[in-house]
Amino acid sequence: MREEKYDISGMHCAACSASVERVTRKLPGVERSEVNLTTGIMTIRYDESQVGPEQIIAKVEKAGFGAALHPEKREKAMESPKDDEAAALKRKKLELVTAGAFSLVLLYVSMGQMLPFGLPALPLPDLFSMHTHPVNFAMLQLLLTIPVLYCGRNFFISGFKALFHGNPNMDSLVAIGSVCSFVYSVVMTFLISDNPHAYVHNLYYESAAVVLTLVSLGKFLESRNMQKTKGAITALMRLAPDTAILAGSGREVPTDSLQTGDLVLVKPGARVPVDGVVAEGASSVNEAMLTGESLPVEKAAGSDVIGGSVNQNGVLYVKVTRTGEDTTLARIIRFVEDAQGKKAPISKTADKVAGIFVPVVMAIALLAAAAWAIAGQPFAFVLKVFTSVLVIACPCALGLATPTAIMVGTGLGARHGILIRSGEILEITHSVDTVVLDKTGTITKGEPAVTEVIPYQCDKTTLLKTAGAIESVSSHPLAQAITGYVKEQGITALFQPADFENLPGRGLKATLEGRAVLAGNRRLLEEQGIDISPLSEQADSLAAQGQTPMFFAMDGALLGLISVADPVKDTSAAAIRAMKQQGIRTVLLTGDNLAAAEHIGALVGVDEVIAQVLPEEKAEVIQRLQRQGRKVMMVGDGINDAPALTAATVGCAIGSGSDIAIESADIVLMRDDLQDVSRALRLSSLTLRDIRQNLFWACCYNTIGIPIAAGALYLFGGPLLSPMFAGAAMSLSSVCVVGNALRLGRAKL
């Protein structure tokens, strides 16, 4: 099976995207086809042995739309879309202003002579008076309408093209309604000379023109707002600088030409061009746009830096480690693009409705018109009903309800360092009731640190000097924690160990200045006949808390104990409290011994502790919880968490974790902060609420609007809806849906 993306052109409403989905799904070998109206991208999965890109493109084009393979390379994808969209929006604005000007004059001419409530007629030259020169009156309206029709020509081109291909869309409804009003008015214009009094009141040029203008206004506002919904992607793309400065030569080169291993100079205030490691220099770097972390991060030699982050004060020399599509920024953009391109389950029902909506509306318009004609109403009345029903119907609101909210929601998440893989995941996360947390690197910092220093028959400095010297030749994480702590205490003048011996599973043995030194666990010292009973009780207490006590001895005498542990992150307890407030059950899942796990669990306040679980058993624990009817989110950071992340309802990886964990996850937290889990849950809840609001108002609008347009109120003595008001209402519904989605972007997580 192969999955590809195609850019689809010529789509104007949800009925269009539904048509593309329908025709492509009929192709042999197509397993899945989804079209996102807001991004204009079709994601299709198919069997290469049965169908190929040529057949897919041909099928889409036969349906009346354009199709082209979506560019895979980031630089190609970034070349022109922003410029094209800006130019298209500028053209729409110019056409809208022109159409609006002519429509206002047309309304003055046509309606100014027939003001309600006994108001005096608006002044108009006698040459164009409907009473003295009715033909001139009609011809002036015809001339004023033609420029408006030209400005709205895309409605006719798209609408009739879709109609002739058997896939009528929103533009088809507007085009048919406007053409009917215009043609009828033209016929009346030619008949006026036969019976001026009868035909001069049956001109509907203003309906044809003003409907187009109002719908164009709605489309313009919708397009402008849709650009804002894509703001997260646009902002991320702009983070990558176009050029970089090569260290040494000082030559400025395109960022795209950088290769792994190159050394680049990053001046204060400049953006880091690509991912790398600091080779020389120190500075504060602002990573807010990428991780959501508002405070600058201190960087020195050996620190990793992310492409797109801002160097604030010092000069940095950065060795390039990742380029092109492998950079963190490119992966974030790809993650967000994929999320915005994939549909949530809730949207599929709306899309099915939108797919049959236009034909149903056309049928309702014809039935309503026929019913009023049979009831004896004049043709002008019937035409008004027919046009109003066509114009007021709005599948756009239904079709935009979900994808706009998904785009804004994923963009909001990206700004807070929460990357969500798909709209489906964004929706499903709302249903999570159990969060399973890995311990190491998730609840704890994942890096061992010294927690206790207990000297025995010597002072603390002597113990630390001895420990720092013997551990300096070991690469074990516990040894590195001790040597790091010794340096932090300002102890630098250390003896050089001789006759060093590594004793697997027990510790180290060496000679310092002619004296035999031991460093290791209880077993090592007992084997060497050293009495550790003075510190045995303290060691047992520390071990019960999940710490690792290390004993040190010199010339057969106990020197003391240094305990090392993986400390709990500062934010873990607060994060778990926040989850509990959201009604979430929290579970600590770890391979550590039960006593250590329960100690950590008590510190952070989890509801349940499951310990001594092998990596391959973690997925089984997740599945067992799911069989109990729970919707489970697994949060982890290591390679051993990957199976559990995949098995969970929602897999959530801490951004500092392994690449395998990140690739296996549905949600990636760019910050090393467990509080972002509760933020992700809240984001899902807010987005789903926004989608439901959009769908409710879209359905409510059409349920109420279409019967009113069909004459339901007139039937009971009320007014008959004018096509102009129908057009205004239709435009307003789409703008409201997109506006409501944009409101989500200002939400606090």
C-alpha atoms as one frame of an Amber mdcrd trajectory, in Angstrom:
protein
   0.000   0.000   0.000   1.202   3.497  -0.840   0.089   6.764   0.716   0.402
  10.038  -1.188  -0.785  13.613  -0.931  -2.262  15.635  -3.790  -2.976  19.354
  -4.036  -6.599  19.718  -5.223  -7.602  22.926  -6.976 -11.052  24.232  -7.890
 -12.760  23.322  -4.597 -15.130  25.954  -3.207 -17.213  24.179  -0.567 -17.692
  20.954   1.360 -19.718  19.474  -1.501 -16.591  19.814  -3.692 -14.325  17.979
  -1.259 -16.997  15.296  -0.808 -17.168  14.860  -4.609 -13.392  14.378  -4.886
 -13.492  11.817  -2.074 -16.410   9.993  -3.680 -14.867   9.630  -7.155 -11.394
   8.639  -5.900 -12.746   6.038  -3.488 -14.393   4.294  -6.451 -10.995   3.649
  -8.056  -9.789   0.017  -7.800  -7.257  -0.547  -5.040  -8.031   2.664  -3.119
  -8.225   1.891   0.587  -8.722   5.429   1.891  -9.211   8.897   0.436  -9.646
  12.022   2.529  -9.817  15.600   1.277  -9.265  18.550   3.593 -11.190  21.552
   2.285  -9.215  24.079   4.314  -5.751  22.922   3.218  -6.793  21.763  -0.271
  -4.894  18.500   0.213  -6.100  14.974  -0.552  -4.484  12.098   1.331  -5.008
   8.824  -0.522  -3.859   5.290   0.302  -3.932   2.786  -2.537  -2.552  -0.459
  -3.961   0.118   0.436  -6.529  -0.552  -2.755  -8.497  -4.123  -1.637  -9.243
  -3.945   2.124  -9.669  -1.340   4.865 -10.116  -0.981   8.659  -9.852  -1.990
   9.143 -13.504  -5.345   7.421 -13.014  -5.951   9.291  -9.737  -5.252  12.677
 -11.325  -7.354  11.815 -14.369 -10.293  10.775 -12.171 -10.151  14.024 -10.179
  -9.917  16.104 -13.359 -12.866  14.245 -14.874 -14.886  15.297 -11.824 -14.094
  18.929 -12.663 -11.167  19.652 -10.359  -7.387  19.968 -10.678  -4.909  17.605
  -9.017  -1.117  17.529  -8.642   1.232  15.603  -6.383   1.923  17.561  -3.199
   5.607  18.605  -3.042   7.493  16.514  -0.514  10.451  18.816   0.010   9.888
  21.573   2.522  11.678  24.202   0.416   9.465  23.434  -2.584   6.342  23.505
  -0.473   7.325  26.901   0.896   8.118  28.564  -2.429   4.851  30.159  -3.497
   1.663  29.262  -1.576   1.831  32.315   0.688   2.343  34.643  -2.289  -0.374
  32.945  -4.333  -2.876  33.167  -1.478  -2.036  36.823  -0.820  -2.434  37.661
  -4.538  -5.746  35.776  -4.730  -7.019  37.583  -1.635  -5.985  40.947  -3.082
  -7.832  40.154  -6.326 -10.931  39.095  -4.396 -10.840  42.354  -2.445 -10.630
  44.454  -5.627 -13.512  42.558  -7.246 -15.547  42.819  -4.037 -15.063  46.604
  -3.825 -16.035  46.980  -7.501 -19.097  44.745  -7.149 -20.072  46.513  -3.927
 -19.922  49.959  -5.551 -22.091  48.939  -8.509 -24.506  47.046  -6.225 -25.013
  50.093  -4.000 -25.839  52.272  -7.025 -28.130  49.512  -8.328 -29.941  49.298
  -4.989 -30.366  53.098  -4.977 -31.864  53.022  -8.484 -34.101  49.984  -8.050
 -35.258  50.248  -4.449 -35.077  54.028  -4.047 -38.279  54.381  -6.033 -40.166
  51.890  -3.835 -39.328  52.706  -0.208 -41.657  51.153   2.391 -43.603  52.781
   5.248 -44.720  55.736   3.056 -41.210  57.157   2.807 -40.620  59.540  -0.128
 -38.801  58.145  -3.166 -35.081  58.886  -3.442 -34.223  61.506  -6.089 -33.389
  60.135  -9.544 -33.095  61.979 -12.901 -36.368  61.906 -14.798 -34.564  60.227
 -17.680 -34.342  57.080 -15.533 -37.682  57.339 -13.737 -39.637  54.079 -13.560
 -42.832  56.025 -14.156 -41.905  58.262 -17.101 -39.083  56.250 -18.733 -39.523
  52.612 -17.598 -37.319  51.191 -20.406 -34.417  53.492 -19.419 -35.042  52.545
 -15.780 -34.680  48.846 -16.671 -31.694  49.324 -19.014 -29.778  51.302 -16.379
 -30.219  48.411 -13.942 -29.078  45.949 -16.607 -25.918  47.992 -17.244 -25.192
  48.270 -13.520 -25.665  44.504 -13.049 -23.252  43.373 -15.790 -20.031  44.538
 -13.961 -21.216  42.754 -10.796 -21.805  39.551 -12.761 -18.307  39.878 -14.234
 -16.744  40.335 -10.785 -18.617  37.225  -9.624 -17.774  35.226 -12.758 -15.983
  32.543 -10.749 -19.307  31.508  -9.221 -20.667  30.810 -12.711 -17.496  29.145
 -14.019 -17.124  26.889 -10.983 -20.835  26.351 -10.380 -21.870  25.345 -13.889
 -18.678  23.358 -14.458 -19.422  21.332 -11.313 -23.065  20.975 -12.356 -22.141
  19.668 -15.824 -19.743  17.152 -14.238 -22.561  15.864 -12.035 -21.052  17.268
  -8.827 -23.085  20.409  -8.014 -21.616  22.574  -5.273 -22.316  25.767  -3.342
 -21.309  27.862  -6.347 -23.863  25.950  -8.423 -26.652  27.060  -6.093 -25.559
  30.706  -6.191 -25.013  30.627  -9.968 -28.417  29.105 -10.735 -30.197  31.536
  -8.396 -28.436  34.587  -9.843 -28.865  33.499 -13.464 -32.585  32.825 -12.946
 -33.108  36.303 -11.460 -31.007  37.963 -14.174 -32.555  36.135 -17.160 -36.071
  36.737 -15.844 -35.265  40.459 -15.430 -33.835  40.666 -18.967 -37.022  39.125
 -20.373 -39.105  41.624 -18.380 -36.921  44.453 -19.744 -37.777  43.523 -23.345
 -41.480  43.240 -22.480 -41.744  46.582 -20.629 -42.680  48.562 -23.726 -45.761
  46.303 -24.165 -47.054  46.870 -20.631 -44.853  49.219 -18.575 -46.956  49.220
 -15.416 -47.112  45.416 -15.213 -43.487  44.544 -16.027 -41.493  47.384 -14.448
 -42.248  45.953 -10.978 -40.968  42.489 -11.972 -37.297  43.421 -12.295 -34.919
  41.484 -10.010 -31.546  42.762 -11.180 -30.721  43.858  -7.638 -31.342  40.309
  -6.380 -28.919  38.825  -8.914 -26.251  41.451  -8.220 -26.572  41.905  -4.467
 -26.691  38.143  -3.832 -23.385  37.783  -5.689 -21.885  40.718  -3.804 -22.954
  39.459  -0.382 -21.791  35.893  -1.090 -18.494  37.326  -2.381 -18.179  39.317
   0.839 -18.712  36.134   2.838 -16.146  34.263   0.727 -13.621  37.082   1.150
 -14.026  37.175   4.936 -13.893  33.387   5.020 -10.670  33.315   2.952  -9.061
  36.007   5.081  -9.956  34.177   8.271  -8.812  30.868   6.808  -5.372  32.394
   6.277  -5.321  33.106   9.997  -6.168  29.470  10.796  -3.007  28.498   8.887
  -0.994  30.955  10.956   0.775  28.246  13.007   2.292  26.622   9.909   3.186
  29.995   8.357   4.844  31.209  11.554   6.851  27.985  11.888   8.016  28.162
   8.269   9.239  31.721   8.774  11.453  30.649  11.693  14.074  29.057   9.462
  16.572  31.721   8.286  17.391  31.749   4.576  21.139  32.118   5.096  23.861
  31.056   7.532  27.399  32.305   8.229  30.179  29.734   7.873  32.708  30.000
  10.706  36.253  30.794   9.651  35.537  32.232   6.211  32.641  34.407   7.416
  30.932  33.630   4.114  27.131  33.836   4.036  25.608  30.768   2.368  22.044
  29.506   1.824  20.821  27.454   4.766  19.770  24.709   2.323  23.413  24.180
   1.327  24.623  23.366   4.869  25.838  19.836   5.503  26.294  17.785   8.667
  29.602  18.691  10.293  29.724  22.300   9.050  30.596  24.931  11.648  28.404
  28.039  11.585  28.609  31.344  13.407  25.428  32.547  15.138  25.592  36.198
  16.162  23.527  37.768  18.989  19.941  38.362  17.838  20.244  35.908  14.927
  18.342  32.681  14.488  20.113  29.344  14.658  19.972  28.104  11.025  19.654
  24.334  11.633  19.944  21.824  14.470  23.415  21.517  15.944  25.621  21.338
  19.010  27.504  24.302  20.458  31.206  23.862  19.709  32.298  27.131  21.311
  30.708  30.052  23.111  27.927  30.626  25.631  24.595  32.406  25.377  20.903
  32.415  26.226  18.685  31.009  23.484  14.958  31.680  23.128  13.156  28.472
  22.052   9.634  29.741  22.820   8.193  29.362  19.315   9.351  25.749  19.128
   8.823  24.445  22.651   6.420  26.939  24.251   9.030  27.566  26.969   8.894
  31.294  27.668  12.219  31.571  29.545  15.496  31.597  27.577  17.650  28.455
  27.866  21.329  28.782  28.760  23.666  27.206  26.190  27.386  26.411  26.436
  29.867  24.103  24.695  28.226  20.691  24.245  24.636  22.014  24.417  22.163
  21.094  21.694  20.499  23.967  19.827  17.393  23.861  17.630  17.178  25.451
  14.192  14.838  28.460  14.274  15.556  29.380  17.906  16.916  32.873  18.633
  20.399  33.499  20.035  19.952  36.363  22.474  23.256  37.732  23.745  26.495
  35.758  23.256  28.297  34.521  20.139  27.865  30.812  19.379  29.815  28.514
  17.082  27.474  25.672  16.195  28.413  22.358  14.593  25.599  21.219  12.289
  24.053  17.856  13.249  20.808  17.822  11.219  19.767  19.463   7.965  16.756
  19.655   5.630  13.815  17.412   6.478  15.642  15.901   9.477  15.706  19.107
  11.549  13.460  19.532  14.556  11.689  22.479  12.894  10.962  20.488   9.712
   9.639  17.592  11.793   7.383  19.949  13.788   6.010  21.479  10.569   5.419
  18.022   9.099   3.729  16.917  12.324   1.362  19.929  12.341   0.667  19.666
   8.582  -0.229  15.990   8.941  -2.509  16.761  11.869  -4.308  19.508   9.962
  -4.649  17.321   6.878  -6.234  14.328   8.615  -9.899  14.280   9.495 -11.413
  13.664  12.884 -14.137  10.979  13.088 -16.742  13.616  13.952 -16.135  15.359
  10.606 -16.969  12.295   8.503 -20.683  12.529   9.280 -20.690  16.237   8.381
 -18.877  15.452   5.113 -21.416  12.781   4.189 -24.231  15.265   4.790 -22.424
  17.938   2.760 -21.928  15.462  -0.096 -25.669  15.026  -0.636 -26.648  18.476
   0.598 -26.568  20.391  -2.703 -28.715  17.932  -4.713 -31.209  17.817  -1.833
 -31.369  21.642  -1.674 -31.931  21.844  -5.439 -34.759  19.339  -5.079 -36.279
  21.359  -2.196 -36.039  24.572  -4.268 -37.809  22.937  -7.229 -40.515  21.385
  -5.025 -41.121  24.661  -3.159 -41.328  26.594  -6.449 -43.667  24.000  -7.969
 -45.880  24.010  -4.874 -46.280  27.805  -4.939 -46.891  27.758  -8.703 -49.642
  25.150  -8.244 -51.056  27.312  -5.435 -51.543  30.052  -8.034 -48.739  32.443
  -7.132 -47.286  34.564  -9.985 -44.030  33.594 -11.643 -42.124  36.447  -9.919
 -43.136  35.048  -6.514 -42.153  31.501  -7.520 -38.791  32.742  -8.824 -38.107
  34.569  -5.555 -38.790  31.396  -3.530 -36.663  29.257  -5.858 -33.716  31.700
  -5.734 -33.934  32.248  -1.963 -33.842  28.504  -1.190 -30.823  28.000  -3.446
 -28.943  30.958  -2.033 -29.629  30.512   1.695 -28.485  26.874   1.783 -24.897
  26.605   2.991 -22.929  23.342   2.961 -19.803  25.455   3.556 -20.699  25.969
   7.206 -21.084  22.207   7.673 -17.894  21.418   5.797 -15.781  24.028   7.571
 -17.057  23.266  11.078 -14.515  20.556  11.859 -11.368  21.263   9.783 -11.148
  24.907  10.848 -11.351  23.951  14.526  -8.762  21.184  13.988  -6.392  23.615
  12.245  -6.691  26.231  14.961  -6.499  23.607  17.731  -3.337  21.951  16.391
  -1.827  25.395  15.776  -2.610  26.421  19.354  -0.998  23.206  20.570   2.111
  23.823  18.445   2.505  27.295  19.972   2.515  25.658  23.416   4.960  22.909
  22.422   2.222  20.260  22.126   2.346  18.464  18.765  -0.698  16.352  17.866
  -0.370  13.860  15.024  -3.932  14.022  13.638  -7.399  15.463  14.023  -8.564
  12.007  15.043  -6.112  11.981  17.967  -7.164  15.498  18.949 -10.750  14.250
  19.195  -9.982  10.911  20.894  -7.806  12.527  23.577 -10.968  14.120  24.969
 -12.207  10.644  25.960  -9.082   9.636  27.946  -9.885   8.700  31.551  -6.607
   7.006  32.577  -3.051   8.299  32.171  -0.254   5.739  32.570   3.121   7.322
  33.345   6.567   5.846  32.874   8.878   6.725  35.777  12.386   7.347  34.469
  12.609  10.485  32.338   8.883  11.138  32.605   8.091  11.616  36.295  11.780
  11.750  37.206  14.530  13.741  35.481  16.076  10.644  33.894  19.560  11.667
  35.032  21.021  10.306  38.298  22.107  12.878  40.861  23.713  12.727  44.290
  21.094  12.970  47.035  22.975  12.050  50.238  26.626  12.237  51.371  27.216
  10.432  54.702  30.888  10.347  55.849  32.041   7.822  58.507  35.236   8.383
  60.518  36.335  11.115  58.075  35.114  14.521  56.953  32.859  15.157  53.955
  35.656  16.690  51.848  37.875  13.625  52.257  35.027  11.324  51.265  34.204
  13.424  48.201  37.876  13.696  47.140  38.297   9.958  47.332  34.997   9.243
  45.575  35.679  11.823  42.842  39.144  10.411  42.152  38.159   6.734  41.833
  34.926   7.410  39.928  36.643   9.755  37.443  37.902   6.780  35.399  34.448
   5.169  35.083  31.816   5.920  32.416  28.946   4.457  34.460  26.003   6.935
  34.921  26.263   6.634  38.713  29.972   7.422  38.569  29.323  10.445  36.347
  26.697  11.693  38.814  29.247  11.535  41.642  32.088  13.215  39.674  29.671
  15.926  38.558  28.623  16.564  42.153  32.262  16.715  43.307  32.984  19.399
  40.689  29.904  21.366  41.795  31.353  21.405  45.338  34.497  23.096  43.990
  36.775  20.100  44.599  39.188  19.879  41.672  42.626  18.734  42.945  42.099
  14.960  42.800  44.586  12.089  42.981  45.099   9.988  39.858  43.993   6.365
  40.476  46.347   3.500  39.623  45.760  -0.248  39.208  42.138   0.493  38.328
  39.852  -2.549  38.159  36.181  -2.638  37.179  34.219  -5.336  39.051  30.960
  -5.910  37.092  27.829  -5.838  39.235  29.769  -4.749  42.297  31.869  -1.599
  41.778  35.451  -0.372  41.410  38.869  -1.130  42.905  41.941   1.118  42.582
  45.024   2.517  44.282  45.250   6.183  45.291  48.637   7.468  46.421  49.577
   3.928  47.442  46.374   3.259  49.370  43.785   0.624  48.356  40.379   2.132
  47.681  37.017   0.430  47.100  33.835   1.974  45.681  30.715  -0.108  45.190
  27.656  -1.803  46.609  27.130  -3.724  49.818  28.172  -7.007  48.183  31.635
  -5.694  47.170  32.532  -4.426  50.621  31.242  -7.574  52.354  33.356  -9.710
  49.958  36.398  -7.664  51.008  35.586  -8.208  54.696  34.751  -4.585  55.455
  32.186  -3.929  58.175  29.400  -1.681  56.838  26.991  -2.171  59.756  27.416
   1.425  61.045  25.758   2.685  57.826  23.652  -0.381  57.004  20.378   0.971
  58.406  20.729   4.281  56.552  21.576   2.439  53.327  18.463   0.256  53.662
  16.282   3.332  54.231  17.698   5.060  51.134  17.300   1.917  49.015  13.633
   1.682  50.051  13.162   5.170  48.592  14.478   4.050  45.214  17.978   5.451
  45.750  21.269   3.623  45.097  23.669   3.764  48.071  27.407   3.525  47.132
  29.922   2.558  49.860  33.537   3.794  49.923  36.463   2.274  51.854  40.224
   2.920  52.149  42.818   0.412  53.395  40.057  -1.861  54.747  38.236   0.888
  56.673  34.777   2.269  55.844  34.951   5.907  54.677  31.284   6.594  54.137
  28.289   6.389  51.828  27.129   8.428  48.859  23.568   7.864  47.635  22.548
   8.495  44.027  18.991   8.689  42.713  16.961   9.850  39.750  15.212  12.886
  41.308  11.567  13.693  40.678  10.961  16.624  38.300   9.850  19.819  40.023
   6.583  19.900  38.051   5.553  16.224  38.317   3.438  16.467  41.477   1.624
  19.592  40.223   1.022  17.913  36.859  -0.581  14.876  38.459  -2.739  17.099
  40.681  -3.949  18.913  37.554  -4.858  15.590  35.891  -6.815  14.503  38.954
  -8.758  17.766  38.869  -9.739  16.838  35.309 -11.120  13.522  36.551  -8.187
  11.462  35.258  -6.925   8.328  37.028  -3.098   8.251  37.129  -0.972   5.088
  37.099   2.813   4.807  37.590   4.232   2.002  35.437   7.894   1.065  35.956
  10.413  -1.762  35.903  11.839  -0.663  39.286  11.276  -2.591  42.497   7.960
  -2.089  44.260   9.364  -0.218  47.298  11.142   2.368  45.153   8.148   2.750
  42.842   5.715   3.220  45.735   8.005   5.857  47.260   8.050   7.853  43.989
   4.307   7.283  43.569   3.635   8.662  47.053   5.817  11.711  46.386   3.870
  12.726  43.276   0.443  11.425  44.326  -0.472   8.843  41.655  -3.586   6.683
  42.171  -1.929   3.345  41.413   1.602   1.929  41.173   2.481  -1.018  38.916
   6.144  -2.009  39.432   8.684  -4.639  38.320   7.273  -4.691  34.781   9.592
  -5.741  31.951   9.646  -3.491  28.847   7.797  -6.070  26.738   5.130  -6.380
  29.445   4.240  -2.666  29.474   2.022  -3.007  26.388   0.205  -5.931  28.061
  -0.574  -3.732  31.099  -2.019  -1.069  28.759  -4.167  -3.666  26.985  -5.404
  -5.031  30.315  -6.565  -1.570  31.347  -8.288  -1.134  27.978 -10.120  -4.457
  28.418 -11.488  -2.977  31.658 -13.160  -0.321  29.508 -10.635   2.439  30.117
  -9.423   4.961  27.534  -5.697   4.991  28.214  -3.023   7.576  27.483   0.521
   6.263  27.876   3.216   8.859  28.614   6.852   7.825  28.151  10.195   8.823
  26.724  12.336   5.735  26.185  12.796   3.085  23.503  11.293   0.548  25.911
   8.087   2.645  26.020   7.452   2.418  22.256   5.260  -0.758  22.331   3.128
   0.693  25.134   2.812   4.048  23.335   1.567   2.224  20.250  -0.843  -0.002
  22.201  -2.439   2.876  24.136  -5.558   4.723  22.997  -3.308   7.785  22.853
   0.491   7.590  23.028   2.237  10.682  24.403   6.022  11.119  24.198   8.112
  13.591  26.145  10.075  15.618  23.573  13.409  14.972  25.300  12.883  11.256
  24.719  14.229   8.867  22.118  13.383   9.181  18.412  11.670   5.781  18.527
   9.365   6.919  21.347   8.538  10.122  19.447   7.812   8.238  16.197   5.551
   5.797  18.093   3.570   8.566  19.800   0.345  10.320  18.810   1.233  13.422
  20.845   4.725  14.841  21.361   5.449  17.273  24.190   8.352  19.492  23.112
   9.012  20.615  26.675  10.286  18.248  29.325   7.278  19.156  31.475   4.618
  16.679  32.556   2.126  19.537  33.047   1.741  19.627  29.262  -0.194  16.343
  29.503  -3.077  18.090  31.276  -2.756  20.956  28.772  -3.090  18.484  25.890
  -6.207  17.027  27.518  -7.684  20.513  27.914  -6.786  21.397  24.308  -8.683
  18.330  23.078 -11.687  19.239  25.226 -11.736  22.850  23.969 -11.367  21.808
  20.318 -14.145  19.236  20.525 -16.412  21.806  22.171 -15.650  24.231  19.334
 -16.429  21.575  16.701 -19.744  20.731  18.355 -20.690  24.406  18.531 -19.843
  24.855  14.848 -21.824  21.794  13.778 -24.797  22.783  15.928 -25.017  26.294
  14.490 -24.431  25.082  10.927 -27.222  22.497  11.210 -29.469  24.900  13.105
 -28.950  27.601  10.474 -29.877  25.321   7.573 -32.782  23.702   9.445 -34.354
  27.119  10.105 -33.167  29.037   7.031 -34.278  26.714   4.235 -37.963  26.463
   5.326 -38.129  30.252   5.767 -36.700  30.728   2.271 -39.236  28.224   0.940
 -42.058  30.460   2.232 -42.925  28.835   5.563 -43.459  32.211   7.267 -45.460
  33.583   4.319 -47.759  30.577   4.588 -48.790  31.794   8.062 -49.083  35.463
   7.176 -45.433  36.414   7.626 -43.007  37.990   5.136 -41.407  36.279   2.145
 -37.613  36.156   2.378 -35.781  38.211  -0.242 -32.855  36.521  -2.081 -30.674
  39.432  -0.921 -31.280  38.629   2.749 -30.833  34.933   1.973 -27.401  35.673
   0.480 -26.406  37.771   3.490 -27.523  35.024   5.885 -25.630  32.350   3.934
 -22.398  34.356   3.967 -22.789  35.130   7.658 -23.118  31.442   8.586 -19.726
  30.504   7.076 -18.016  33.545   8.551 -19.454  32.726  11.995 -18.129  29.148
  11.836 -14.616  30.253  10.895 -14.748  33.105  13.430 -15.740  30.706  16.194
 -12.786  28.481  15.286 -10.426  31.481  15.419 -11.749  32.274  18.892 -10.312
  28.916  19.986  -6.845  30.229  19.107  -7.046  32.696  22.008  -7.881  30.021
  24.584  -5.698  29.570  27.668  -4.289  26.094  28.241
